[in-house]
Amino acid sequence: MAKVDGTKVISVLNMKGGVGKTTLSVNLAYILSNFHNKKVLIVDIDPQFNATQYLVSQENIIKHFDTKKTILDIIMPQKEEKIDLVKKKKKVAPKKPQLSDYIINITSKSNGARLDLVPSTVNLIEIENSPRGAEHHLKQFIKKYCKLYDIVIIDCPPTIGIHTLSAFLASAYYLIPLKPDYLSSLGLSLLEKALEKYKKADGHKLKSLGVVFTMVDLRPELTFTIMKEVKKARKDCINAYSSLSTQVAQSFSNMSSFYGSNGRYQTEFKDITQEVLAKL
């Protein structure tokens, strides 16, 4: 088992939707926790909150929303008014939030390995109008609260905006899921342009953990052509890949497993995880 020193923060990024980004994020986190004994936190920063719906039942999502906090409260924290004591001038400061106020535990093991989630919400679209400086709040949150984790994985939306910028500033690494078809491969160049723009604006640079080919359909010849071209252009491609599978997609709806019941897909995601972990 590879050793990971310090908390490693990874953004899973692609400017094209429908490339298996959330599936990769969730399975990577699950395998790191359950097979490599890591303490892993998934941060869902996508307004579509697919990772949240993947990992948590609707009943538990609603329960969390009613009583606890989400990624929205991290990026746009609400100022809580101090309460005056009756007939006294002294004011009582509100209770300071704890990590437990934000997370949902998904799995835990007796050896300390665990998988937790900071859930998203559809209301996350509100942060597009957030005040200047809000893009640094996620970085500050992770630095303050998340030292206990070995790895933090941020599942990002396929857009350029404050959601992605927040993830960029909070991360040291990025991973690119890429479906090997023509339209999806266009998202690769858009992503690199966006990262270069962020780098120039903020002086922050991420290290690439590589391109992961996802939803790979080996039947069309074009698939092999695109994979070959991407590997030729980039030296950071992960050798392992995940196949196109209805079983993996169905696991979203029933949460019966993270990567389908077929051993082939289990092996593929485990191989991807092993390569990513080795790069860390």
C-alpha positions as CSV (number, residue, x, y, z in Angstrom):
1,M,0.0,0.0,0.0
2,A,1.4,3.4,-1.0
3,K,2.0,5.9,1.7
4,V,0.3,9.3,1.5
5,D,1.9,12.1,3.6
6,G,-0.3,15.0,4.6
7,T,-3.8,15.8,3.2
8,K,-3.8,15.6,-0.6
9,V,-6.5,17.6,-2.2
10,I,-7.6,16.6,-5.7
11,S,-10.1,18.3,-8.0
12,V,-11.8,16.0,-10.6
13,L,-12.2,18.3,-13.6
14,N,-13.5,18.4,-17.1
15,M,-15.3,21.2,-19.0
16,K,-17.5,18.7,-20.7
17,G,-20.4,17.0,-19.0
18,G,-21.4,13.4,-19.3
19,V,-17.9,12.0,-19.1
20,G,-18.3,9.9,-15.9
21,K,-16.7,12.5,-13.6
22,T,-18.9,11.8,-10.6
23,T,-18.6,8.1,-11.1
24,L,-14.9,8.3,-11.1
25,S,-14.8,10.6,-8.0
26,V,-17.0,8.4,-6.0
27,N,-15.4,5.1,-6.9
28,L,-11.9,6.5,-6.4
29,A,-12.9,7.7,-3.0
30,Y,-14.6,4.4,-2.0
31,I,-11.7,2.3,-3.1
32,L,-9.1,4.5,-1.4
33,S,-11.1,4.2,1.8
34,N,-12.2,0.6,1.7
35,F,-9.3,-1.1,0.1
36,H,-6.4,1.2,0.9
37,N,-7.5,2.1,4.4
38,K,-7.5,5.9,3.8
39,K,-9.5,8.6,5.5
40,V,-11.2,10.2,2.5
41,L,-13.5,13.2,2.2
42,I,-15.6,13.9,-1.0
43,V,-16.6,17.5,-1.5
44,D,-19.5,17.9,-3.9
45,I,-19.2,21.4,-5.4
46,D,-21.5,20.7,-8.3
47,P,-25.0,22.4,-8.2
48,Q,-26.4,19.2,-9.8
49,F,-25.2,17.4,-6.6
50,N,-24.8,14.0,-8.4
51,A,-22.2,12.8,-5.9
52,T,-24.5,13.6,-3.0
53,Q,-27.4,11.7,-4.7
54,Y,-25.1,8.8,-5.5
55,L,-23.9,8.4,-1.9
56,V,-26.9,9.4,0.2
57,S,-30.5,8.3,0.2
58,Q,-33.1,11.0,-0.4
59,E,-34.4,10.6,3.1
60,N,-31.0,11.2,4.6
61,I,-30.3,14.1,2.3
62,I,-33.4,15.9,3.4
63,K,-32.6,15.2,7.0
64,H,-29.1,16.6,6.6
65,F,-30.5,19.7,4.8
66,D,-32.9,20.3,7.7
67,T,-30.4,20.2,10.5
68,K,-26.9,20.6,9.2
69,K,-24.7,22.5,6.6
70,T,-23.7,22.0,3.0
71,I,-21.0,23.2,0.7
72,L,-23.1,26.4,0.2
73,D,-22.5,27.2,3.9
74,I,-18.8,26.9,3.4
75,I,-18.6,29.2,0.4
76,M,-21.2,31.6,1.5
77,P,-21.3,31.3,5.3
78,Q,-24.3,32.9,7.0
79,K,-23.5,35.5,9.7
80,E,-25.3,34.4,12.8
81,E,-26.5,37.2,15.0
82,K,-25.4,37.3,18.6
83,I,-28.2,36.8,21.1
84,D,-28.9,39.3,23.8
85,L,-29.5,37.7,27.2
86,V,-32.8,38.8,28.7
87,K,-32.4,42.1,30.6
88,K,-28.6,42.0,30.2
89,K,-26.3,43.9,27.8
90,K,-23.9,41.0,27.5
91,K,-24.2,39.1,24.2
92,V,-23.6,35.4,23.7
93,A,-21.5,34.4,20.7
94,P,-23.1,31.7,18.5
95,K,-21.7,28.2,18.6
96,K,-18.8,27.8,16.4
97,P,-19.4,25.2,13.6
98,Q,-17.6,21.9,13.8
99,L,-16.6,19.5,11.0
100,S,-19.4,17.2,12.0
101,D,-21.9,20.0,11.1
102,Y,-20.9,19.7,7.4
103,I,-20.2,16.0,6.7
104,I,-22.2,12.9,6.2
105,N,-20.4,9.7,7.0
106,I,-20.7,7.1,4.3
107,T,-18.5,4.2,5.5
108,S,-16.3,3.7,8.5
109,K,-13.8,0.9,9.5
110,S,-12.5,-0.2,12.8
111,N,-8.9,0.7,11.8
112,G,-9.9,4.4,11.3
113,A,-10.4,4.4,7.6
114,R,-13.5,6.2,6.6
115,L,-15.4,7.9,3.7
116,D,-17.2,11.2,4.4
117,L,-19.1,13.6,2.2
118,V,-19.7,17.4,2.3
119,P,-23.0,17.4,0.4
120,S,-24.0,19.9,-2.3
121,T,-27.4,21.4,-2.9
122,V,-29.2,22.8,-6.0
123,N,-29.1,26.2,-4.2
124,L,-25.4,26.3,-4.9
125,I,-26.1,28.2,-8.0
126,E,-26.5,31.2,-5.6
127,I,-22.7,31.5,-5.3
128,E,-22.4,32.9,-8.8
129,N,-23.4,36.2,-7.1
130,S,-21.1,35.7,-4.1
131,P,-19.0,38.6,-2.8
132,R,-15.3,39.0,-3.8
133,G,-13.1,36.6,-1.8
134,A,-15.7,33.8,-1.4
135,E,-13.6,31.7,-3.8
136,H,-11.0,31.3,-1.0
137,H,-13.5,29.9,1.6
138,L,-13.3,26.3,0.6
139,K,-9.5,26.4,0.8
140,Q,-9.7,27.9,4.2
141,F,-12.3,25.3,5.3
142,I,-10.1,22.4,4.2
143,K,-7.0,23.9,5.9
144,K,-8.9,24.4,9.1
145,Y,-11.1,21.4,9.5
146,C,-9.8,18.6,7.2
147,K,-6.3,17.7,8.4
148,L,-7.5,14.4,9.7
149,Y,-8.1,13.2,6.1
150,D,-5.5,11.6,3.9
151,I,-7.2,12.6,0.7
152,V,-9.9,15.1,-0.2
153,I,-11.6,14.7,-3.6
154,I,-13.6,17.6,-5.0
155,D,-16.2,16.7,-7.6
156,C,-16.5,19.8,-9.8
157,P,-19.1,21.0,-12.3
158,P,-18.3,21.1,-16.0
159,T,-18.2,24.8,-16.1
160,I,-15.9,27.7,-15.6
161,G,-16.9,29.9,-12.6
162,I,-16.6,30.3,-8.9
163,H,-17.4,26.7,-8.2
164,T,-14.4,25.5,-10.3
165,L,-12.2,28.4,-9.1
166,S,-12.9,27.5,-5.5
167,A,-11.9,23.9,-6.1
168,F,-8.8,25.0,-8.1
169,L,-7.6,27.3,-5.2
170,A,-8.3,24.6,-2.6
171,S,-6.4,21.8,-4.5
172,A,-2.8,20.7,-5.1
173,Y,-3.7,18.1,-7.8
174,Y,-6.2,17.6,-10.5
175,L,-7.5,14.5,-12.3
176,I,-9.2,14.6,-15.7
177,P,-11.9,12.0,-16.6
178,L,-12.2,11.8,-20.4
179,K,-14.7,9.9,-22.5
180,P,-12.8,9.0,-25.7
181,D,-15.1,10.6,-28.3
182,Y,-14.7,13.7,-30.4
183,L,-16.9,16.1,-28.4
184,S,-15.6,15.0,-25.0
185,S,-12.0,15.4,-26.1
186,L,-12.7,19.1,-26.9
187,G,-13.3,19.6,-23.2
188,L,-9.6,18.8,-22.6
189,S,-8.2,21.9,-24.3
190,L,-10.9,24.1,-22.7
191,L,-9.9,22.8,-19.3
192,E,-6.2,23.5,-19.8
193,K,-7.0,27.0,-21.0
194,A,-9.1,27.6,-17.9
195,L,-6.4,26.3,-15.6
196,E,-3.8,28.5,-17.3
197,K,-6.1,31.5,-16.8
198,Y,-6.6,30.7,-13.1
199,K,-2.8,30.3,-12.7
200,K,-2.1,33.7,-14.2
201,A,-4.8,35.4,-12.1
202,D,-3.9,33.8,-8.7
203,G,-0.4,32.4,-9.1
204,H,-1.6,29.0,-8.0
205,K,-0.6,25.9,-10.0
206,L,-2.0,22.4,-9.8
207,K,-0.1,19.2,-10.5
208,S,-1.8,16.8,-13.0
209,L,-2.4,13.3,-11.8
210,G,-3.4,12.4,-15.4
211,V,-6.1,11.7,-17.8
212,V,-8.4,8.8,-17.0
213,F,-10.3,7.3,-19.9
214,T,-13.9,6.7,-18.8
215,M,-17.0,5.1,-20.4
216,V,-14.8,3.5,-22.9
217,D,-16.6,1.7,-25.7
218,L,-14.0,-0.5,-27.4
219,R,-16.1,-1.3,-30.4
220,P,-15.7,1.8,-32.6
221,E,-12.3,2.3,-34.2
222,L,-12.6,6.0,-33.4
223,T,-12.2,5.1,-29.7
224,F,-8.7,3.7,-30.2
225,T,-7.8,6.6,-32.5
226,I,-8.8,9.2,-29.9
227,M,-7.1,7.4,-27.0
228,K,-3.9,7.1,-29.1
229,E,-3.9,10.8,-30.0
230,V,-4.5,11.9,-26.4
231,K,-1.7,9.6,-25.2
232,K,0.6,11.0,-27.8
233,A,-0.2,14.6,-26.8
234,R,0.0,14.0,-23.1
235,K,2.4,11.9,-21.1
236,D,0.3,11.8,-18.0
237,C,-2.4,9.4,-19.1
238,I,-3.5,6.7,-16.7
239,N,-3.0,3.3,-18.3
240,A,-6.1,1.7,-16.7
241,Y,-9.5,2.8,-17.9
242,S,-13.2,2.2,-17.1
243,S,-15.5,0.6,-19.6
244,L,-18.9,1.8,-20.7
245,S,-21.3,0.0,-18.5
246,T,-25.0,0.2,-17.7
247,Q,-24.3,-1.6,-14.4
248,V,-22.2,1.3,-13.2
249,A,-24.8,3.8,-14.2
250,Q,-27.5,1.7,-12.4
251,S,-25.6,1.9,-9.2
252,F,-26.6,5.6,-9.0
253,S,-30.2,4.7,-8.6
254,N,-30.1,1.8,-6.2
255,M,-26.8,2.5,-4.4
256,S,-26.3,-1.3,-4.3
257,S,-22.7,-1.0,-5.1
258,F,-20.2,1.6,-6.2
259,Y,-19.0,0.0,-9.4
260,G,-21.6,-2.6,-10.5
261,S,-21.6,-6.3,-9.7
262,N,-19.4,-7.4,-12.6
263,G,-15.8,-8.1,-11.4
264,R,-14.4,-6.5,-14.6
265,Y,-15.5,-3.1,-13.6
266,Q,-14.3,-3.6,-10.0
267,T,-10.9,-4.4,-11.3
268,E,-10.9,-1.4,-13.7
269,F,-11.6,1.1,-10.9
270,K,-9.2,-0.6,-8.6
271,D,-6.4,-0.4,-11.2
272,I,-7.2,3.3,-11.8
273,T,-7.1,4.0,-8.1
274,Q,-3.7,2.1,-7.7
275,E,-2.1,4.3,-10.4
276,V,-3.5,7.5,-8.9
277,L,-2.3,6.5,-5.4
278,A,1.2,5.7,-6.8
279,K,1.4,9.2,-8.3
280,L,0.6,10.8,-4.9
